[in-house]
Amino acid sequence: MEHEPTELRFDIPHSARIWNYWLGGKDNYPPDRAVGDAVAAQNPEILVIARQARQFLIRAVTYLAGEVGIDQFLDIGTGLPTMQNTHEVAQRHDPAARVVYVDNDPLVLAHARALLVNSTPEGVTRYIHADVREPEMILAAAGETLDLDRPVAVMLLGVLGHAAPDFDDMRSIIDRLMAGVPAGSYLALLDGADVSDKVRKSAAMSNYELRTLDEFRQCFENLEMVEPGLVSTPLWRPNPTDIGAPAPIDSYCAVGRKP
């Protein structure tokens, strides 16, 4: 059974609303903006990190739906609706794609209808109010919409640094989720990387646990990494540009296939 949402609190900053603020959204409140501004003052690159995370989502879903032919997505820790959400990108390539969103923020639940309005007639889009730390419950609920006997793309973008600060917990969550989907499924993972002093300081301000590059690689030990492997977010299959090349940032990502 899905969790009942907790009471909405607007006096306490929340990661989904801070992220929404960094992306230029309107679904945030003074405490969220205060923390967002403080983190950005410490590390101005956080605004680039937030926007590049969304661009990675778009490129990863485009690759999975458009090139690989994945038509089922489990997007965990989806956050508040912005532009080009997972179902919009997937259903642009396959109108019959099925997408299940998961989040435990009651404000995200309140906005779930806004997230789902652009689903295609052929496709299915569903929202589950649940916690990433309970993978089996998520898989059971998602199985009402997704066919878990066929490949699924599991997406964990910027969520485990908050939800699973202990690395062993992060590995356990990923392993349990991927154990519940069949061969041919994919994991798309993005998180802040422990590669510089400035990002360490800003992560501490927002209670976000960074991962070392070795820890990132351990998350893909049982998977086949898709080229170009583990890279800084802007460098994962960047779109062609007329001017220069994308610059690396303190955020890393990878996509892996379950053999």
N, C-alpha and C positions, 0 to 999 in steps of 0.2 A: 504494500500500500504506500502511496506517496505521502510525504509529510504534509501536515497542515501548515500553511505559512505562519510565521511569527508576526507579531505586531510591527507595523511600520514605525521606524524611528528616524526622524529627520534631524535630531540633535547630535547624532553620532556619525562620524564619517564612515563611508562604506566604499570598498574598493571598486565595485561596479559603477558607482556614481562618480567617484574620482576619475576613473577611466573615461566615463562619459564626458566629463568636464574637459579633460585633455583633448578629446576628439572634437570639441566644439559643440557638444550636445547641450540640451536645456534641462535634462532630467537630473539635476543635482541641486544641492542646498549649501548654505554658507559654510557649515563645517567641512563639507567635501571640498569646496573651493579653497578653504583655508589650508587644508592639508595639501591639496594639489598645487597651490601656489608656493608653499614652503618647499615641497619636493622639487618643483621646477626651478626655484631659486638656487637650490643646492646643485641640481643637475639639469640644466636646460635641455639636455638631449632627451629627457623623458618624453617631451612632446613629439619628438621624431620617433622615439621607440613606440609610442602609442599608435601613431599613424602607420608606421611600417608594419606593426602587428596586423592591422586591418588589411594592408596590402598583401601580406603573406597569406592571410586567409583567402583572399580573392584568388591569388595565384595557385595556392594549393588545391582549392576546390575546383578551379578551372582545370588543373592537371588531372585530378582524380576523376572528375565527371567527364571532362572533354577528351582526355587522352587515354585514360585507363578504362573508362566505362563503369566506374563505381556509381551506383544509383541509390545508395543508402548511406546516410550520414548521421552520426551521433555526436552532437556538438555540446560538450560539457563545460559549464561555466561560461555560458554564452554572453552574459552581461545584458546591458540595455540596448534596444534597437538603435542602429545607426544607419549607415548606407551600405548597400551591397552585402546584406546578410547571407549566411550560408545557403539558405533555401533559394534565395533569389539568384545566386551565382550558379548553384547546381541545376536548378530548373531552367535556367537559360540554355544550358547544354543538353539537358534531358528533362523535358517537361513532366515526365512521370516520376522524377526522383522523389524519394521519401526522406524527410529530415526530422529528427527528434532533437529538440533543444532541452538542456538541463541546466537549472540554476537553483540556488537556495536563497536568493535575495527576494524578499517579499515585494520590493519595488519592481523587480523584473517580472514577477507574476502579475502585478497590476498593469504592466505594459505589454503583457503577452499578446493580447489581441492586436496591438499595433504591429507586433513582430510578425504576425501570421497573415496579415491582410493580403499580401501580394503573392500568395501561393497560387500556382497554376491549377486549372480545373483537373488536370490529369494527375498532378502530384499530391502528396500528403505532407502536411507540416503539423507537428504536435509539440506542445510544451509540457515538460515534467518538472514539477517543483520537488527537487531532491538534492542530496548532498553528495559531492564527488567522493567523499570518504566511505560511501556505501555502494561499491560497484555492483554487487549482486542485486541490490534493490533497483538500481538504475537499469541493469540489463533486463530484469524481469518486467519492469514497466515499459521499457523500449521495445521489448519483444511483442507487445500488443500492436505495434505499428510497423516495426521492421521485421523482416524475415532473417532471423539470426542463423539460418542454415546457409545463407548466401553472404558474400563479402560485404563488410561495412567499413566505412571510414570513421575512426574514432578520433575526435579532435579535442585536444587539451591545450588551449592557447592562453598562456599567461595566468593560469588558475592555480597551479600546484604550489607556487611560491607562497601563496596565502593559505591555501587549504591544507597543505602537507609540508610544513616547515622541516620536519625530520625527513632526511633523504630515504631512509628505509621505508617510511610510510608512502613516499612518492613512488618508489619502485613497486611496492605491494599493490598500490592502486592501479598502476599501469599494467602490471602482470595479470591481475585479476580481471581487468577489463578485456585485455587481449585474449585471455583464456576463454572468454565467453563469446568470442566471434570466430568464424571459421578461417581456414587457410584462404589466402587471397585478400584478406582484410588489410587495412592500412592504419597506421598511427601517425597523426600530425601533431607534433609537439613544439611548443614555443615557450621560452622562459627567459628571465633576466640572467645574465652570465656574470660570474664573479671574476671579472677581469680588470677592474680598475678601482682606485680609491673613491672616486667621485660617485660611482654607481653603488658602492658599498654604503656610503653615507646616506644617499637618497633612499636606498632600499630599507635601511634601518628606520628612517623616518616614517615609512608607510608600512612597517611590519611585514616586509616581503623578503623571503629567504631566497638568496641567489644560489645558482648551481654552478659548480665547476664544469669545465668542458669534459673532464673524465666522467663526472656524474651523468652528464647528458648522454655520453656514449654508452654507459652502462644501461640506460633505459632502452637501448636498441639492441642489446646483446642477443636476443632471440628473434630479431627481425632483420630483414635485408634492407639496408638503407638505399633510398632512391638518390641518384645523382642530383646535386653535387655533394650529398652527404650532410654533415653537421657544419653549418656556416652561419655567419652573422646574417640576421634577418634580410637585409636588402639584397644579399648575394644569392638567395635561393631562387634560381630560375628567374632572374630579373627580366622585365619586359625590355625590348630594344629601345634605346634612346638615341637622340641625335647628338647630344652633348655629353661627353665624358662617360664615366662609369659610376655605379652606385658606391657610396662610401660605407664601410662597416660601422656598426654601432654595438653597444654593450647589451645586445639581445641576440640570442641564438635560436635556431630552429632546425628541424629535420623532419623528413617523412620516411617511414619504414613500412615494408610489406611483410606480413606474416606468411612464412613459407608453408 
